[in-house]
Amino acid sequence: MPDSQNLTEAPRAETAGVAKAGAARPAPISAEANSPAVEFRNIDIAYGKFVAVRDFSLSIRKGSFVTLLGPSGCGKTTILRSIAGLVDISGGQIMIGGRRVDDVPIYKRNIGLVFQSYALFPHKTVFDNVAFGLKYRNVPKPEIKRRVGKALEMVRLPGSEKKLPSQLSGGQQQRIALARAIVFEPQVLLLDEPLSALDANMREEMRVEIKKIQKETGITAIFVTHDQEEALSMSDRIVVMNAGSAEQVGTPEEVYEAPATAFVADFLGKANMLAGTVSGSGQGTATVVLATGQTINVGCPRPLAQGSKVTVVVRPQKLSVGAAASANRLSGHVVAASYLGGSAIYEVDIGGKSSIRANAPISGRVLREGEAIDLGFDPEGCVLLDGDGRRIS
């Protein structure tokens, strides 16, 4: 099932994590105070013969902000749907607070949901949209009023209780959807591409708001996105997904600076991937002859056999224009240049049908197409992958 599909229609989405009408408020799902907030144990999710998620395991600590990042169809939204109970798993276990929940009904999982499409009731006021989950939890009316007011304060929309969703901007509607998801103090907050329908300025503002609210409430949040910048700027940990499996799990710095595979390196930040052959190694470095014929020295944690095929991963930001002070030098000519104010992005032909991208501060003027250029970088400023595309460690 494609990742781009909405988690559910609005009516069903509204009742996720909400007790049935007239029922008592569900007890929090918690078996052990020190248990992970959410834990996936070797889960599989299949649709007939198609396996969308395969042997996925992940432990998420309480109060953390974890992002599932990857291209469309990688399984990230399917995993999010499974936590909410909107998708059945084919194997494995899902735990919340130490208690298994994959066989627990949706309305008993005590989970808040925020959707790309907002999923607000158009005929209900802001107050009634935010209060929806509380009304079916037998919360007294004065307490409902207090909680709704507090939630609207948190999302910076106080005084909007009587408005309809149609009277709000897209960003304001997303804030109301967030208020509705946190008003009943769920154990876990799930966010499915919640910013993708907003313009660039509003997306940046909402990133800050969502992260701020998550920290203030201490809620455990699981965020799904294909946007690398969102993942890097908001997350405590990032799970890079590929073809239904986790390629790498780590902090934003870890997955960006030390990608575990060629897929992670290429997907997260579009790194330069330079194929080469080891001509010698020792004392923490390796000498690599690139396919272009140029020779560079790179950091290497262990000796490698001469003739080993490797790929050198260099981020565009690690390259400097002018190689005088750098251990490595790559010479070429500018194919294209983009001015970004304080820096410029250069596409550089380094020969042998190879090109490299540099994002470097501007020193003097921006070089023009066709001009010669020298790029430099340090041996520690790159990552070395083996012939199978895995980081050498």
C-alpha positions as CSV (number, residue, x, y, z in Angstrom):
1,M,0.0,0.0,0.0
2,P,1.5,3.3,-1.0
3,D,2.9,5.6,1.7
4,S,1.0,8.6,0.3
5,Q,-2.4,7.2,1.2
6,N,-4.1,9.0,4.1
7,L,-4.1,7.1,7.3
8,T,-7.8,7.0,7.4
9,E,-11.0,8.9,6.7
10,A,-11.8,11.7,9.1
11,P,-14.5,10.0,11.1
12,R,-12.4,6.9,11.8
13,A,-9.4,9.0,12.5
14,E,-11.3,11.1,15.1
15,T,-12.2,8.0,17.1
16,A,-8.6,6.6,17.2
17,G,-7.5,6.7,20.9
18,V,-11.1,7.7,21.9
19,A,-13.4,5.6,24.0
20,K,-16.7,4.6,22.6
21,A,-19.7,6.8,23.4
22,G,-20.8,6.3,27.0
23,A,-17.8,4.1,27.9
24,A,-15.4,4.9,30.7
25,R,-12.1,6.5,29.9
26,P,-9.6,3.7,29.0
27,A,-6.9,3.1,31.5
28,P,-3.4,4.2,30.3
29,I,-1.5,1.4,28.6
30,S,1.4,0.9,31.0
31,A,2.9,-2.2,32.4
32,E,6.2,-0.9,33.7
33,A,7.2,2.6,34.6
34,N,10.6,2.1,33.0
35,S,9.5,0.4,29.8
36,P,10.1,2.1,26.5
37,A,7.3,4.3,25.4
38,V,6.9,2.4,22.2
39,E,8.6,-0.8,21.1
40,F,8.4,-2.8,17.8
41,R,9.5,-6.4,18.0
42,N,10.2,-7.9,14.6
43,I,7.0,-6.8,13.0
44,D,5.9,-7.8,9.5
45,I,3.1,-6.1,7.6
46,A,1.8,-7.7,4.4
47,Y,-1.0,-7.1,2.0
48,G,-1.5,-10.4,0.3
49,K,1.8,-11.4,-1.2
50,F,3.2,-7.9,-1.0
51,V,5.4,-7.4,2.2
52,A,5.3,-3.7,3.1
53,V,7.3,-4.0,6.3
54,R,9.8,-6.7,7.1
55,D,11.3,-7.7,10.5
56,F,11.1,-4.1,11.8
57,S,12.4,-3.6,15.4
58,L,12.7,-0.3,17.2
59,S,12.7,0.9,20.8
60,I,11.5,4.5,21.5
61,R,12.3,6.1,24.9
62,K,9.7,8.1,26.7
63,G,9.6,11.8,25.9
64,S,11.6,11.5,22.7
65,F,10.9,12.8,19.2
66,V,11.6,10.1,16.6
67,T,11.2,10.5,12.9
68,L,10.6,7.8,10.3
69,L,12.2,9.2,7.2
70,G,12.3,7.8,3.7
71,P,10.9,7.9,0.2
72,S,7.3,7.1,-0.8
73,G,6.6,3.4,-0.5
74,C,9.3,2.7,2.0
75,G,6.9,1.6,4.8
76,K,7.1,4.6,7.1
77,T,3.4,5.5,7.1
78,T,2.4,1.8,7.2
79,I,4.4,1.5,10.5
80,L,2.6,4.6,11.9
81,R,-0.8,3.2,10.9
82,S,0.1,0.0,12.8
83,I,0.8,1.8,16.1
84,A,-2.6,3.5,15.8
85,G,-4.3,0.2,15.1
86,L,-5.3,1.3,11.6
87,V,-3.3,-1.5,10.0
88,D,-3.0,-5.1,11.3
89,I,0.5,-6.6,11.6
90,S,1.3,-10.0,10.1
91,G,3.9,-10.9,12.7
92,G,5.8,-9.6,15.7
93,Q,4.6,-7.4,18.5
94,I,3.9,-3.7,19.2
95,M,4.3,-2.5,22.8
96,I,3.2,0.7,24.4
97,G,4.5,1.4,27.9
98,G,5.5,-2.3,28.2
99,R,2.1,-3.7,27.3
100,R,1.3,-5.5,24.0
101,V,-1.3,-3.5,22.0
102,D,-1.4,-5.0,18.5
103,D,-4.5,-6.9,19.5
104,V,-6.0,-3.9,21.4
105,P,-8.9,-1.9,19.8
106,I,-8.0,1.5,18.3
107,Y,-10.0,3.4,20.9
108,K,-8.2,1.8,23.8
109,R,-4.6,2.7,22.7
110,N,-4.7,6.3,24.1
111,I,-2.9,7.7,21.0
112,G,-3.1,11.2,19.5
113,L,-3.1,11.6,15.8
114,V,-2.2,14.5,13.5
115,F,-2.8,14.1,9.8
116,Q,-1.6,15.8,6.6
117,S,-5.2,16.5,5.7
118,Y,-6.0,17.9,9.2
119,A,-9.2,15.6,9.4
120,L,-11.2,18.3,11.2
121,F,-15.0,18.1,11.2
122,P,-16.0,21.1,9.0
123,H,-19.4,21.5,10.6
124,K,-18.1,21.7,14.2
125,T,-16.6,24.7,15.9
126,V,-12.9,24.8,17.0
127,F,-14.1,24.1,20.5
128,D,-16.1,21.0,19.5
129,N,-13.3,19.7,17.3
130,V,-10.7,20.0,20.1
131,A,-13.1,18.7,22.7
132,F,-14.3,15.7,20.6
133,G,-12.1,13.2,22.4
134,L,-12.8,14.5,25.8
135,K,-16.6,14.3,25.4
136,Y,-16.5,10.6,24.9
137,R,-14.2,10.0,27.9
138,N,-16.8,11.2,30.4
139,V,-14.7,14.3,31.3
140,P,-16.9,16.8,33.2
141,K,-17.8,19.9,31.2
142,P,-15.8,22.4,33.3
143,E,-12.7,20.2,32.9
144,I,-13.4,20.0,29.1
145,K,-13.5,23.8,28.9
146,R,-10.3,24.1,30.9
147,R,-8.4,21.6,28.9
148,V,-9.6,23.0,25.5
149,G,-8.5,26.5,26.6
150,K,-5.1,25.2,27.7
151,A,-4.6,23.3,24.4
152,L,-5.5,26.4,22.3
153,E,-3.1,28.5,24.4
154,M,-0.4,26.0,23.7
155,V,-1.0,26.2,19.9
156,R,-1.3,30.0,20.1
157,L,-4.9,30.2,19.1
158,P,-6.7,31.4,22.2
159,G,-10.1,32.9,21.6
160,S,-10.8,30.9,18.5
161,E,-13.3,28.5,20.1
162,K,-16.4,29.6,18.2
163,K,-14.8,29.7,14.7
164,L,-15.3,27.0,12.1
165,P,-12.4,25.3,10.3
166,S,-13.3,27.1,7.1
167,Q,-12.6,30.4,8.8
168,L,-9.0,29.4,9.5
169,S,-5.9,29.3,7.4
170,G,-4.2,26.1,6.6
171,G,-1.6,26.7,9.3
172,Q,-4.3,27.5,11.9
173,Q,-6.2,24.3,11.0
174,Q,-3.1,22.3,11.5
175,R,-2.7,23.9,15.0
176,I,-6.3,23.0,15.8
177,A,-5.6,19.4,14.7
178,L,-2.5,19.4,17.0
179,A,-4.5,20.8,19.9
180,R,-7.2,18.1,19.4
181,A,-4.5,15.4,19.5
182,I,-2.8,16.5,22.7
183,V,-5.9,17.7,24.7
184,F,-6.6,14.3,26.3
185,E,-2.9,13.8,27.2
186,P,-2.2,10.7,25.1
187,Q,0.7,8.4,25.8
188,V,2.0,8.7,22.2
189,L,1.6,11.4,19.5
190,L,1.6,10.3,15.9
191,L,2.2,12.8,13.2
192,D,1.8,11.7,9.6
193,E,3.4,14.3,7.1
194,P,1.6,17.0,9.0
195,L,3.4,19.9,7.3
196,S,3.4,18.9,3.7
197,A,0.3,20.9,2.8
198,L,1.7,24.1,4.2
199,D,3.8,26.7,2.4
200,A,7.6,27.0,3.1
201,N,7.3,29.8,5.7
202,M,4.5,28.1,7.5
203,R,6.2,24.8,7.5
204,E,9.3,26.3,9.2
205,E,7.1,28.0,11.8
206,M,5.2,24.9,12.5
207,R,8.4,22.8,12.9
208,V,9.4,25.1,15.8
209,E,5.9,25.0,17.3
210,I,5.5,21.2,17.2
211,K,8.9,20.7,18.7
212,K,8.3,23.2,21.4
213,I,4.9,21.7,22.4
214,Q,6.4,18.2,22.4
215,K,9.1,19.3,24.8
216,E,6.7,21.2,27.0
217,T,4.3,18.3,27.3
218,G,7.0,15.6,27.5
219,I,4.9,13.5,25.1
220,T,6.5,10.8,23.1
221,A,6.2,11.8,19.4
222,I,6.6,9.7,16.2
223,F,6.8,11.8,13.1
224,V,6.6,10.6,9.5
225,T,8.2,12.6,6.7
226,H,10.1,12.4,3.4
227,D,11.6,15.9,4.0
228,Q,15.2,15.6,5.1
229,E,15.3,19.1,6.6
230,E,12.3,18.5,8.8
231,A,13.9,15.3,10.1
232,L,17.3,16.8,10.8
233,S,15.9,19.9,12.5
234,M,13.2,18.3,14.7
235,S,14.3,14.8,15.7
236,D,16.1,13.3,18.7
237,R,16.5,10.2,16.6
238,I,15.9,9.4,12.9
239,V,15.0,6.1,11.4
240,V,15.9,6.0,7.8
241,M,13.6,3.6,6.0
242,N,14.2,1.7,2.7
243,A,12.0,-1.0,1.2
244,G,10.2,-1.8,4.4
245,S,13.3,-2.0,6.6
246,A,15.3,0.4,8.8
247,E,18.6,1.2,7.0
248,Q,20.0,3.2,9.9
249,V,18.8,4.5,13.3
250,G,20.6,7.3,15.0
251,T,20.8,11.0,16.0
252,P,20.5,13.5,13.2
253,E,24.3,14.1,13.5
254,E,25.0,10.3,13.3
255,V,22.9,9.6,10.2
256,Y,24.2,12.7,8.4
257,E,27.9,12.6,9.3
258,A,28.3,8.9,9.4
259,P,25.8,7.2,7.0
260,A,25.7,3.5,7.4
261,T,24.9,2.7,3.8
262,A,25.1,4.2,0.3
263,F,21.3,4.6,0.4
264,V,21.4,6.7,3.6
265,A,24.3,8.8,2.2
266,D,22.5,9.5,-1.0
267,F,19.0,10.0,0.3
268,L,20.0,12.2,3.3
269,G,21.7,15.2,1.9
270,K,22.6,14.0,-1.6
271,A,26.3,13.3,-0.8
272,N,29.0,13.0,-3.4
273,M,29.8,9.3,-4.1
274,L,33.3,8.8,-5.5
275,A,34.2,5.3,-6.7
276,G,37.8,4.3,-6.2
277,T,40.3,1.6,-5.5
278,V,42.5,1.3,-2.4
279,S,46.2,1.5,-3.2
280,G,47.4,1.4,0.4
281,S,46.2,1.8,4.0
282,G,47.5,2.0,7.5
283,Q,47.6,4.1,10.7
284,G,44.0,5.2,10.3
285,T,44.1,6.3,6.7
286,A,43.7,4.8,3.3
287,T,45.0,6.0,-0.1
288,V,42.3,5.8,-2.7
289,V,42.8,6.1,-6.5
290,L,39.5,7.5,-7.9
291,A,38.0,6.5,-11.2
292,T,39.1,9.9,-12.5
293,G,42.8,9.0,-11.8
294,Q,43.1,11.4,-8.9
295,T,44.5,10.2,-5.6
296,I,43.2,11.1,-2.2
297,N,43.7,10.1,1.4
298,V,40.7,9.3,3.6
299,G,40.1,8.3,7.2
300,C,39.9,4.5,7.6
301,P,39.3,2.7,10.9
302,R,41.0,-0.5,9.8
303,P,43.6,-1.7,7.2
304,L,42.1,-2.6,3.8
305,A,43.6,-4.9,1.2
306,Q,45.2,-3.3,-1.8
307,G,42.9,-3.3,-4.8
308,S,39.7,-3.2,-2.6
309,K,36.8,-1.4,-4.3
310,V,35.5,1.4,-2.2
311,T,33.2,4.5,-2.4
312,V,34.3,7.8,-0.8
313,V,31.3,9.7,0.6
314,V,31.9,13.5,0.8
315,R,29.2,15.9,1.8
316,P,29.0,19.1,-0.3
317,Q,29.5,21.2,2.8
318,K,32.8,19.4,3.5
319,L,34.4,20.7,0.3
320,S,36.2,24.1,0.3
321,V,37.0,26.1,-2.8
322,G,40.8,26.4,-3.1
323,A,42.7,23.4,-1.9
324,A,45.9,25.0,-0.5
325,A,45.1,24.3,3.1
326,S,43.5,20.9,2.6
327,A,45.0,17.4,2.6
328,N,43.1,16.4,-0.5
329,R,42.7,18.3,-3.8
330,L,40.2,17.7,-6.6
331,S,40.7,19.8,-9.7
332,G,38.0,20.4,-12.4
333,H,35.9,23.1,-14.0
334,V,32.6,24.6,-13.1
335,V,29.6,23.2,-14.9
336,A,27.0,25.3,-13.0
337,A,26.9,27.7,-10.1
338,S,24.1,28.8,-7.9
339,Y,24.3,31.9,-5.7
340,L,22.8,31.5,-2.2
341,G,23.8,34.7,-0.5
342,G,26.5,33.7,1.9
343,S,27.5,30.6,-0.1
344,A,27.4,29.1,-3.5
345,I,26.6,25.7,-4.9
346,Y,29.0,24.5,-7.6
347,E,28.6,21.6,-9.9
348,V,32.1,20.6,-10.9
349,D,33.3,18.3,-13.6
350,I,36.4,16.5,-12.2
351,G,37.0,14.3,-15.3
352,G,36.3,10.7,-16.2
353,K,32.6,11.4,-16.6
354,S,32.5,12.2,-12.9
355,S,31.1,15.4,-11.2
356,I,31.0,16.6,-7.7
357,R,28.8,19.2,-5.8
358,A,30.3,21.7,-3.4
359,N,28.4,24.1,-1.1
360,A,31.0,26.5,-0.1
361,P,31.2,30.0,1.5
362,I,31.8,32.8,-1.0
363,S,35.3,34.2,-0.9
364,G,35.6,37.0,-3.4
365,R,33.2,36.4,-6.4
366,V,31.1,33.5,-7.5
367,L,33.0,31.4,-10.2
368,R,31.3,31.2,-13.6
369,E,30.5,28.2,-15.8
370,G,33.7,26.9,-17.5
371,E,36.2,28.3,-15.0
372,A,38.8,26.1,-13.4
373,I,38.3,25.3,-9.8
374,D,40.1,23.4,-7.0
375,L,38.2,21.7,-4.3
376,G,39.7,20.6,-1.0
377,F,38.7,18.4,1.9
378,D,40.3,16.7,4.9
379,P,40.7,12.9,5.3
380,E,38.3,13.0,8.3
381,G,35.7,14.9,6.3
382,C,34.4,11.8,4.5
383,V,33.1,8.3,5.0
384,L,34.4,5.1,3.3
385,L,32.0,2.5,2.0
386,D,32.9,-1.0,1.1
387,G,32.0,-2.8,-2.2
388,D,28.6,-3.7,-0.8
389,G,27.8,-0.1,0.0
390,R,28.2,-0.4,3.8
391,R,30.3,1.9,6.0
392,I,33.7,0.5,6.8
393,S,34.1,0.5,10.6
